[in-house]
Amino acid sequence: MLLRAAGLTLHLDGRRVLDDVGLELRAGEWVSLVGPNGAGKSSLLAVLAGLRAPAGGAIDWLGRPLGAWPARQRAAQIAWLAQAGHDVAEAEIASRDVVALGRLPRHGLLGAMNADDDAAVHAAMAETEALPFAPRRLSALSGGERQRVLLARALAVEPRLFLFDEPAAHLDAPHQRALLAGFAARARAGAAVLAVMHDLGAALAADRVLVLDHGRLVADGAPGDAALHARLVGVFGAAFSIEPVMVQGRRRWVVVPAL
């Protein structure tokens, strides 16, 4: 078990945004996190990344309390990608330098990049097809290009756990497909991936699906689980149905709007 959380609560502006949330994240698995707007998904990711302290509950990382890990060690093992538009501090530096920041936990502020770091940065940018605009400032890129650079920065960390908040935002269909393939590849390589997904069809391609509603975790199951489907339909106000399709001999699940 990589990460175990129990009893997480969080209050923001006098409102309880997380209410007794417990979950486990295992190596070799990618997990999608879904829920209506305002359900607490982004807040949960920030708490799991150690970026926001919960009002109650506990998080263990590799069997130790998350807060007991030095920040640099934690940052080298857990990569976090904020929701699009919430990460603007590096907007005026070159895209390649933004991606290189993912290697910072390995060396500290005064450390120098080595050949392994250069290779990791290049590989991450190649995977997200961001190499053509490596010298351009982040602020000069389109929304989709910018998202690919920020994804590359998270990949360059080479952590054991990836926490992504709506990583498919601004991406076109080919890059969304590549993103999901990357999630699966990293899980097969032994990492864990937790991604907040807006597209429920993409979310149902994961190994597990977590459903958050009004700050509470109301479902945790495999994408084909009927109880999970019922809960999803319910928390989204019966705005769709979930139907099976066969794709290349495999059963997949599609979300059909209720028109």
C-alpha positions in Angstrom: 0.0 0.0 0.0 1.4 3.4 -1.0 -1.1 5.7 0.6 -3.8 5.2 3.1 -6.2 8.0 4.3 -8.8 7.8 7.0 -11.3 10.2 8.4 -10.2 13.2 6.4 -12.2 16.4 7.1 -11.6 19.9 5.9 -13.3 23.2 6.4 -13.0 26.2 4.0 -14.8 29.5 4.6 -16.9 27.9 7.3 -18.0 25.1 5.0 -17.1 21.4 5.4 -15.7 20.4 2.1 -14.4 17.0 3.1 -16.4 14.8 5.4 -14.8 11.7 6.9 -13.1 10.6 3.7 -11.1 7.4 3.6 -9.3 5.7 0.7 -6.3 3.6 -0.3 -4.0 4.0 -3.3 -2.0 1.0 -4.4 1.0 0.6 -6.6 0.2 -0.6 -10.1 -3.2 1.0 -10.3 -4.8 4.1 -11.8 -7.8 5.5 -10.2 -10.2 8.2 -11.4 -12.0 10.6 -9.0 -15.3 12.1 -10.1 -18.1 14.1 -8.7 -20.3 17.1 -9.3 -19.0 20.6 -9.2 -18.1 21.6 -5.7 -17.9 18.0 -4.4 -14.4 18.6 -2.9 -12.3 16.8 -5.5 -9.6 19.5 -5.8 -9.5 19.9 -2.0 -9.0 16.2 -1.5 -6.1 16.1 -3.9 -4.4 19.0 -2.2 -4.8 17.3 1.2 -3.4 14.0 -0.2 -0.4 15.9 -1.7 0.4 17.5 1.7 -0.4 20.9 0.4 -3.3 21.6 2.7 -3.7 20.3 6.3 -6.9 18.6 7.1 -8.9 19.5 10.1 -9.1 15.9 11.1 -8.1 12.4 10.0 -4.8 10.9 9.0 -2.7 10.1 5.9 0.0 7.5 5.8 2.6 7.4 3.0 4.6 4.1 2.8 3.5 3.3 6.3 4.6 6.7 7.9 2.4 9.7 8.6 2.6 12.0 5.5 3.5 15.0 7.6 6.6 13.1 9.0 8.2 13.1 5.6 10.5 16.0 4.8 8.9 18.2 2.1 11.7 17.5 -0.4 11.4 13.7 -0.1 7.6 14.0 -0.3 7.9 16.1 -3.5 10.2 13.6 -5.1 7.7 10.8 -4.5 4.3 12.5 -5.1 3.8 14.6 -8.1 0.8 17.0 -8.2 -0.7 18.8 -11.1 -3.1 21.6 -10.3 -6.3 22.4 -12.1 -5.7 24.3 -15.3 -5.3 28.0 -14.6 -4.3 27.5 -11.0 -0.6 27.2 -11.6 0.8 30.4 -13.1 4.0 31.1 -11.2 6.2 29.9 -14.0 4.3 31.6 -16.9 7.2 33.8 -18.0 9.9 31.2 -18.2 10.7 28.8 -21.0 8.6 25.7 -21.2 11.6 23.4 -20.9 12.6 25.2 -17.7 9.1 24.7 -16.4 9.4 21.0 -17.0 12.9 20.9 -15.4 11.3 22.2 -12.2 9.9 18.7 -11.8 13.5 17.5 -11.1 14.0 20.2 -8.4 13.2 17.9 -5.4 16.1 15.6 -6.3 18.7 18.4 -6.0 17.3 21.3 -4.1 17.4 24.9 -5.2 21.2 25.0 -5.5 21.7 21.6 -7.2 22.7 21.2 -10.8 20.9 19.2 -13.5 22.7 16.1 -14.6 22.4 13.8 -17.6 19.6 11.8 -15.9 17.6 14.9 -15.3 18.1 16.1 -18.9 16.9 12.7 -20.2 13.9 12.7 -17.9 12.9 16.2 -19.0 13.3 15.3 -22.7 11.4 12.1 -22.4 8.5 13.8 -20.6 8.2 16.5 -23.2 8.5 14.0 -26.0 5.6 12.0 -24.5 3.3 15.0 -24.3 4.5 16.3 -27.7 5.8 19.5 -26.1 9.3 19.5 -27.5 8.4 21.8 -30.5 7.7 24.7 -28.1 10.4 23.9 -25.5 12.1 27.4 -25.8 8.8 29.3 -25.7 7.4 31.0 -22.6 4.6 29.2 -20.9 2.4 32.4 -21.2 2.8 32.4 -25.0 1.3 29.0 -25.4 -2.3 28.0 -26.2 -4.3 26.3 -23.4 -3.7 22.8 -24.8 0.1 23.5 -25.3 0.4 24.8 -21.8 -1.4 21.8 -20.3 1.0 19.5 -22.1 4.0 21.3 -20.7 2.5 21.1 -17.1 1.8 17.4 -17.6 5.4 16.9 -18.7 6.6 18.6 -15.6 4.6 16.1 -13.5 5.9 13.2 -15.5 9.5 14.4 -15.2 9.3 14.0 -11.4 9.2 10.2 -11.9 7.4 9.8 -8.6 5.6 6.8 -7.1 2.3 8.6 -7.0 0.8 11.0 -9.5 -2.1 13.3 -8.4 -3.7 15.0 -11.4 -6.5 17.6 -11.2 -8.5 17.5 -14.4 -5.4 16.7 -16.5 -7.4 16.4 -19.8 -8.4 20.1 -19.6 -7.8 21.8 -23.0 -6.5 18.7 -24.6 -7.8 17.6 -28.0 -8.9 14.0 -28.6 -5.5 12.5 -29.7 -3.7 14.0 -26.6 -6.5 12.9 -24.3 -6.1 9.4 -25.7 -2.3 9.6 -25.1 -2.9 10.9 -21.6 -5.0 7.8 -20.7 -2.5 5.5 -22.3 0.2 7.2 -20.2 -1.8 6.6 -17.0 -2.1 2.9 -17.8 1.6 2.6 -18.7 2.7 4.2 -15.4 0.4 1.9 -13.5 1.9 -1.1 -15.3 5.4 0.2 -14.3 4.4 0.2 -10.7 3.3 3.7 -9.9 -0.1 4.8 -8.7 -2.2 7.4 -10.5 -5.2 9.3 -9.0 -6.8 11.7 -11.5 -9.8 14.0 -11.2 -11.7 13.5 -14.4 -14.4 15.7 -15.8 -15.1 13.3 -18.7 -17.0 10.4 -17.2 -16.4 8.2 -20.2 -12.6 8.6 -19.7 -13.0 8.1 -16.0 -14.6 4.7 -16.6 -11.4 3.6 -18.4 -9.6 3.5 -15.1 -8.9 0.5 -12.9 -11.0 2.0 -10.1 -13.4 4.9 -9.8 -14.0 7.0 -6.7 -17.2 9.1 -6.5 -17.2 12.2 -4.2 -20.4 14.0 -3.4 -20.8 16.9 -1.0 -17.4 16.1 0.5 -18.1 12.4 1.2 -16.8 9.4 -0.7 -19.9 7.6 -1.7 -18.6 4.9 -4.1 -15.3 3.1 -4.8 -15.5 0.4 -7.4 -14.4 -1.2 -10.6 -15.6 0.6 -13.8 -18.0 -2.2 -14.6 -19.6 -2.4 -11.2 -23.4 -1.9 -11.4 -23.6 -0.3 -7.9 -20.9 2.2 -9.0 -23.0 3.0 -12.1 -26.1 3.5 -10.1 -24.3 5.9 -7.7 -22.8 7.8 -10.6 -26.2 8.3 -12.2 -27.7 9.3 -8.9 -25.1 12.0 -7.9 -25.3 13.6 -11.3 -29.1 13.8 -11.2 -29.9 11.1 -13.8 -28.4 13.3 -16.5 -27.1 10.2 -18.4 -27.1 6.4 -18.5 -24.0 4.2 -18.6 -24.1 1.6 -21.4 -21.8 -1.3 -22.3 -20.0 -1.4 -25.7 -17.6 -4.0 -27.1 -14.3 -2.5 -28.4 -11.8 -4.8 -29.9 -13.3 -7.7 -28.0 -13.3 -5.9 -24.7 -16.3 -4.5 -22.8 -16.1 -0.8 -22.3 -18.5 1.7 -20.8 -19.9 4.8 -22.4 -21.9 7.7 -20.9 -25.1 8.4 -22.9 -26.8 11.8 -22.1 -30.4 11.6 -21.2 -31.9 14.0 -23.7 
